[in-house]
Amino acid sequence: MLDYNYQSEVNIACLLEDVEYEERKNALFKIVNIFKENKIEYGIVCSFNLFLRGVVDEFYDFDFIVNITMIPAIKKSMEQLGAVLVSSGGNGYCESDVYLHYQLGRVDLDIISEVMLCL
């Protein structure tokens, strides 16, 4: 079994300290804080999850998986942050009842609910 602990620690240190990640880190903290304030339960998936675990050494956006009942609170939260809804409906890799693609500044984030994998 491969051990990704060292790479995970390096990735997290880079996220917290490297200027390259500053905009994404600040956006993440804003999102997580407003989700906490609004009692929104979520999971972090896809490339950022793999980055945190040390499986990959880069990520480009944040993907949040949520219960469909949280969507109205998420839309309100994104509006409060000034995030712009860029698209909805899907990304070609998976299908879901709700797929919302937002931009917060230059940071992309996807809200996904009721996922159905396409094989």
C-alpha positions as CSV (number, residue, x, y, z in Angstrom):
1,M,0.0,0.0,0.0
2,L,1.3,3.4,-0.9
3,D,1.9,6.0,1.8
4,Y,0.9,9.5,0.9
5,N,1.4,11.0,4.3
6,Y,4.5,13.0,3.5
7,Q,3.0,14.4,0.2
8,S,-0.2,15.3,2.1
9,E,1.8,17.2,4.7
10,V,3.7,19.1,2.0
11,N,0.5,19.9,0.1
12,I,-1.2,21.3,3.2
13,A,1.9,23.3,4.1
14,C,1.9,24.8,0.6
15,L,-1.8,25.5,0.8
16,L,-1.3,27.4,4.0
17,E,1.9,29.2,3.3
18,D,2.6,29.5,-0.5
19,V,1.5,32.6,-2.2
20,E,0.6,30.5,-5.3
21,Y,-2.4,29.1,-3.2
22,E,-3.3,32.3,-1.4
23,E,-6.4,33.2,-3.4
24,R,-7.8,29.7,-3.4
25,K,-7.0,29.3,0.4
26,N,-8.8,32.6,1.2
27,A,-11.8,31.6,-0.9
28,L,-12.0,28.2,0.8
29,F,-11.9,29.7,4.3
30,K,-14.7,32.2,3.3
31,I,-16.8,29.3,1.9
32,V,-16.2,27.0,4.9
33,N,-17.0,29.8,7.4
34,I,-20.3,30.8,5.7
35,F,-21.3,27.2,5.4
36,K,-20.6,26.8,9.1
37,E,-22.6,29.9,9.9
38,N,-25.6,28.7,7.9
39,K,-25.3,25.1,9.2
40,I,-24.6,23.6,5.7
41,E,-23.2,20.1,5.8
42,Y,-20.8,19.3,3.0
43,G,-18.1,17.0,1.8
44,I,-15.0,18.0,-0.2
45,V,-14.5,15.8,-3.2
46,C,-12.5,15.4,-6.4
47,S,-9.1,17.0,-7.0
48,F,-8.9,19.1,-3.7
49,N,-9.7,16.0,-1.7
50,L,-7.0,14.1,-3.4
51,F,-4.6,17.1,-2.9
52,L,-5.3,17.1,0.8
53,R,-4.6,13.3,0.9
54,G,-1.3,13.7,-1.0
55,V,-2.5,11.6,-4.0
56,V,-2.0,14.6,-6.4
57,D,0.1,17.7,-6.0
58,E,-2.2,20.3,-7.6
59,F,-5.8,21.2,-7.7
60,Y,-7.7,23.9,-9.7
61,D,-11.1,24.2,-8.1
62,F,-13.2,23.1,-5.1
63,D,-16.0,20.5,-5.5
64,F,-18.5,20.3,-2.7
65,I,-21.0,17.5,-2.4
66,V,-24.1,18.3,-0.5
67,N,-27.6,17.1,0.4
68,I,-30.1,18.5,-2.0
69,T,-32.0,20.1,0.9
70,M,-29.1,22.4,1.5
71,I,-29.3,24.0,-2.0
72,P,-31.4,27.1,-1.0
73,A,-29.0,27.9,1.9
74,I,-26.0,27.4,-0.4
75,K,-27.4,29.7,-3.1
76,K,-28.0,32.3,-0.3
77,S,-24.5,31.8,1.0
78,M,-22.9,32.2,-2.4
79,E,-24.9,35.4,-3.0
80,Q,-23.7,36.7,0.4
81,L,-20.1,36.0,-0.6
82,G,-20.5,37.7,-4.0
83,A,-19.9,34.5,-5.9
84,V,-21.2,34.4,-9.5
85,L,-23.2,31.4,-10.8
86,V,-21.4,30.7,-14.1
87,S,-23.4,27.6,-15.2
88,S,-25.6,24.8,-14.0
89,G,-26.7,21.4,-15.2
90,G,-23.5,19.2,-15.3
91,N,-19.9,19.0,-16.4
92,G,-19.9,16.0,-18.7
93,Y,-18.1,13.7,-16.1
94,C,-21.1,13.0,-13.8
95,E,-24.7,13.7,-13.7
96,S,-26.6,15.1,-10.8
97,D,-29.9,16.6,-9.9
98,V,-28.1,19.8,-8.9
99,Y,-24.8,21.0,-10.4
100,L,-23.9,24.6,-9.8
101,H,-20.6,26.1,-11.0
102,Y,-19.7,29.3,-9.2
103,Q,-16.8,31.7,-9.4
104,L,-15.6,33.5,-6.3
105,G,-13.1,36.0,-7.6
106,R,-11.0,33.9,-9.9
107,V,-11.6,30.7,-7.9
108,D,-13.9,28.1,-9.4
109,L,-16.2,26.0,-7.2
110,D,-18.8,23.4,-7.9
111,I,-21.8,22.4,-5.8
112,I,-23.0,18.9,-6.6
113,S,-26.0,17.1,-5.2
114,E,-27.6,13.7,-5.9
115,V,-24.7,12.4,-8.0
116,M,-25.2,9.7,-10.6
117,L,-22.0,8.4,-12.1
118,C,-21.8,7.9,-15.9
119,L,-19.9,4.8,-16.9
